[in-house]
Amino acid sequence: MTATTDGSTGALPPRAAAASETSTTPVAAGVHDVAVHAVRRATDNLLSRQDAEGWWKGDLETNVTMDAEDLLLRQFLGIRDESTTAASALFIRGEQREDGTWATFYGGPAELSATIEAYVALRLAGDEPEAPHMARAAEWIRAQGGIVAARVFTRIWLALFGWWKWEDLPELPPELIYFPTWVPLNIYDFGCWARQTIVPLTIVSAQRPVRPAPFPLDELHTDPANPNPPKPLASAASWDGAFQRLDKALHQLRRIAPRRLRRSAMNTAARWIIERQENDGCWGGIQPPAVYSVIALHLMGYDLQHPVMREGLASLDRFAVMREDGARMIEACQSPVWDTCLATIALADAGVPADHPQLVKAADWMLGEEIVRPGDWAVRRPGLPPGGWAFEFHNDNYPDIDDTAEVILALRRVRHHDPERVEKAIGRGVRWNLGMQSRNGAWGAFDVDNTSPFPNRLPFCDFGEVIDPPSADVTAHVVEMLAVEGLAHDPRTRRGIQWLLAEQEPDGSWFGRWGVNYVYGTGSVVPALVAAGFPGSHPAIRRAVLWLESVQNDDGGWGEDLRSYQDTKGWSGQGASTASQTAWALMALLAAGERESKAVERGVEWLATTQREDGSWDEPYFTGTGFPWDFSINYHLYRQVFPLTALGRYVHGEPFAEAKGG
């Protein structure tokens, strides 16, 4: 069975294949031999991809809003050039579908805001509205309600050029920067990515800049004479209604807010932004905070030759990936630490010697990336000593719990020439991760107890998840790491385990916050529980095994479409087979002791037969998650590291088998 994912109708997938029966006979020797050959080729391929400095990084593909906003930023600052515009437009056109629309993930449904932003970017590049591909896009946009139906962030970009009225956008006052941490909706109630975006946007919202529009956009309104007709408010007794009325009050407050207070708040916000600029000039290592920080500081009087601005713009240029056809794709982020620790784990589990020079070089690089100074996480944990790793090349303000756990697991697989240095780094990382445990016993990605119910309800926050609650996948990685460190029976680890057991879905799966979706969550949790000493016969693990068997595709692989975030019943565990998702399922089944099962044999065969001659796999589908459903990621190295990890464990057995149970 292979679920259809190449249309925009949102139709439900066909039913999954029935659960396969567990075989009691050994897997055929031929499958093992094929796996050994696949491991050898994949190992050679992955080793060849390592940078001379010791790191790995695959392209991080998202959607065309990154490219469109890059051109809009350059237009706003007056630095847009023809060569950059042409290369970006080539990429954007290449992502357009036959119906004129753009999606936010491969095979996904058309998305209104992405289509609007792409359309405007192509207008900047000189594509005329009468051109067939543009006319189809505009017609579809109008059919969906026009610009007024787009997300707030799209309309902010349009307001910068007078294509939308600032007064028709939600208010975001800069005085927010003064809210103490005990007041609801203070900036630390937001997830770190949202916090870094909202602070500069308070300056933009307060100043309401408008640059001359290079052309009108009347063709994107259903009624150009009345583009934003009034709508009735939701009931005052509802959360939506309450926050709509709060926004109206903030619009009134704008008229009477003391100018001195507002100017002081903007200056404080600007200082907050500058203090968080990284050594490479970026902010948080991600695109949205960087572009809005550049705009905000420019509005505060920083010219483009100021070191802060110059380095900020240079950092954004480093997010550009030039393709062979001359197209320019903008990465929303870069993932070298994450890719490097996953590559190290994959190679070690595939049988590469622990003292192999390339693994040692990777460990050296990861050790050099350790963050040993406090960041914004210290607002909630002021007494906790630092010691963790971030996702990106430079992001000292926001190390994350997930990367820290996986880096420790990677370092444990390497025989380093300076074991004392490794032990000290691991010790700091373990201590920091334990200190970042939330009240409920689980772990979020960046912050502790970042669970306020209010930020997601703001009219401004319609761009995706804006809080960072604990998740099963991050918690599982921390539990697995703690078990390997001999802390499986530590009360803090047991609290994490109890939370994981309580979070198991009725069908036996776990929700995946940072990967798609239930296959990722289940592929993360089962190995963690086994590492912590749970036998494969434990009821929670048996339910997970049965679920994975029930959603295995007829071709032997596993896949899950991003639509499972919106339609769990119809899409959970359903989708075209992919290399990374098949690997996640196999990693869970192998940890559960299912090495001899028919499901594992078929999964291994699928990976072996879909492997390319050069040892790699093809994977156009998006299996990574930024915001569930709202922002999806295709990590180009996932298709390499996870299949190698799964096949390596199939051939060589489970890592740290002698240490199971702590």
Stockholm file with secondary structure:
# STOCKHOLM 1.0

chainA/1-662         MTATTDGSTGALPPRAAAASETSTTPVAAGVHDVAVHAVRRATDNLLSRQDAEGWWKGDLETNVTMDAEDLLLRQFLGIRDESTTAASALFIRGEQREDGTWATFYGGPAELSATIEAYVALRLAGDEPEAPHMARAAEWIRAQGGIVAARVFTRIWLALFGWWKWEDLPELPPELIYFPTWVPLNIYDFGCWARQTIVPLTIVSAQRPVRPAPFPLDELHTDPANPNPPKPLASAASWDGAFQRLDKALHQLRRIAPRRLRRSAMNTAARWIIERQENDGCWGGIQPPAVYSVIALHLMGYDLQHPVMREGLASLDRFAVMREDGARMIEACQSPVWDTCLATIALADAGVPADHPQLVKAADWMLGEEIVRPGDWAVRRPGLPPGGWAFEFHNDNYPDIDDTAEVILALRRVRHHDPERVEKAIGRGVRWNLGMQSRNGAWGAFDVDNTSPFPNRLPFCDFGEVIDPPSADVTAHVVEMLAVEGLAHDPRTRRGIQWLLAEQEPDGSWFGRWGVNYVYGTGSVVPALVAAGFPGSHPAIRRAVLWLESVQNDDGGWGEDLRSYQDTKGWSGQGASTASQTAWALMALLAAGERESKAVERGVEWLATTQREDGSWDEPYFTGTGFPWDFSINYHLYRQVFPLTALGRYVHGEPFAEAKGG
#=GR chainA/1-662 SS CCCCCSSSSCCCCCCCCCCCCCCCSCCCHHHHHHHHHHHHHHHHHHHHTCCTTSCCCCCEECCTHHHHHHHHHHHHHTCCCHHHHHHHHHHHHHHCCTTSCCBSSTTCCBCHHHHHHHHHHHHHTTCCTTSHHHHHHHHHHHHTTCGGGSCHHHHHHHHTTTSSCGGGSCCCCGGGGGCCTTSTTCGGGSCHHHHHHHHHHHHHHHHCCCCCCSSCCGGGCSSTTSSSCCCCCCCTTSHHHHHHHHHHHHHHHHHHSCHHHHHHHHHHHHHHHHHTBCTTSCBTTBHHHHHHHHHHHHHTTCCTTSHHHHHHHHHHHTTEEECTTSCEEECSBCCHHHHHHHHHHHHHHTTCCTTCHHHHHHHHHHHHTCBCSCCGGGGTCTTCCCCBBCSSSSCTTCCBHHHHHHHHHHHTTCCCSCHHHHHHHHHHHHHHHHHTCCTTSCCCSSSSSBCCSSGGGSTTCCSSCCSBCCCHHHHHHHHHHHHHTTCTTSHHHHHHHHHHHHHCCTTSCCCCSSBSSHHHHHHHHHHHHHHTTCCTTSHHHHHHHHHHHHTCCTTSCCCCCGGGGTCHHHHTTCSSCCHHHHHHHHHHHHHTTCTTSHHHHHHHHHHHHHCCTTSCCCCCSCCEEEETTTEEEEETTHHHHHHHHHHHHHHHCCTTGGGTTC
#=GC SS_cons         CCCCCSSSSCCCCCCCCCCCCCCCSCCCHHHHHHHHHHHHHHHHHHHHTCCTTSCCCCCEECCTHHHHHHHHHHHHHTCCCHHHHHHHHHHHHHHCCTTSCCBSSTTCCBCHHHHHHHHHHHHHTTCCTTSHHHHHHHHHHHHTTCGGGSCHHHHHHHHTTTSSCGGGSCCCCGGGGGCCTTSTTCGGGSCHHHHHHHHHHHHHHHHCCCCCCSSCCGGGCSSTTSSSCCCCCCCTTSHHHHHHHHHHHHHHHHHHSCHHHHHHHHHHHHHHHHHTBCTTSCBTTBHHHHHHHHHHHHHTTCCTTSHHHHHHHHHHHTTEEECTTSCEEECSBCCHHHHHHHHHHHHHHTTCCTTCHHHHHHHHHHHHTCBCSCCGGGGTCTTCCCCBBCSSSSCTTCCBHHHHHHHHHHHTTCCCSCHHHHHHHHHHHHHHHHHTCCTTSCCCSSSSSBCCSSGGGSTTCCSSCCSBCCCHHHHHHHHHHHHHTTCTTSHHHHHHHHHHHHHCCTTSCCCCSSBSSHHHHHHHHHHHHHHTTCCTTSHHHHHHHHHHHHTCCTTSCCCCCGGGGTCHHHHTTCSSCCHHHHHHHHHHHHHTTCTTSHHHHHHHHHHHHHCCTTSCCCCCSCCEEEETTTEEEEETTHHHHHHHHHHHHHHHCCTTGGGTTC
//
